[in-house]
């Protein structure tokens, strides 16, 4: 019975392209940053035996915030002081990778980024880069698959799943309808023990329901002030989840 259920789950994941673990060659080819080098830098950091108790897992929005490993020259850190103030008490490691989709995060988890550490908590912010490639249902399924992978590797960790932040990248105002649809699916899901969902994007929206340029210069990535707004939205949920 268990084997049959597991086989059915794996088959379902294989049918969803957002659930296929795969390396991300795009940022390296584009000259943005060396994706594989960052992956190995993380593995080397873990091998030093540092007491990482909290992981921030995601894409460029997490990558550019701050923390260790330090972002490269193109990822200077949107608000490193705010990052340290908010997450520092939890001894964090930044597992954000620019350009990543859910499948890339699954590959990284499968290849050791959560091995050799014992997390008390993790925060996941992923899915925005999937929108140009996958349906809303596939994006949702990919996010759930990443949560399942985190839980499998770190069974004692509390997990905070964040909704996709508001976006209108390239002036595409239709993005918000898709963001809202995926976030509603995430909000409606019955998450398991020690997993909670939070939509922390309201502060980025103007009166028309579109992202504020003052907080996202490109209507996708928070600027310094945007990270401050995001941090304030995350803080009460994080403190409540972690108990301090």
Protein Blocks (a to p, Z undefined) as FASTA:
>chain_A
ZZmmmmmmmmmmmmpmklpccddfklmmnomacfklmmmmmmmmmmnopacfbdcdddfk
lmmnnccddddfklnojalmlmmmmmmmnopadfbdehiafklmmmmmmnopagoiacfb
dcddehjlmmmmpcfklmmmmmmmmmmmmmmmmmmbccdddddddddehhiaklmmmmmm
mmmmmmmpccdehiacddfklmmpcfkopacfklmmnomaacfklmmmmmmmmmmmmmmm
noZZ
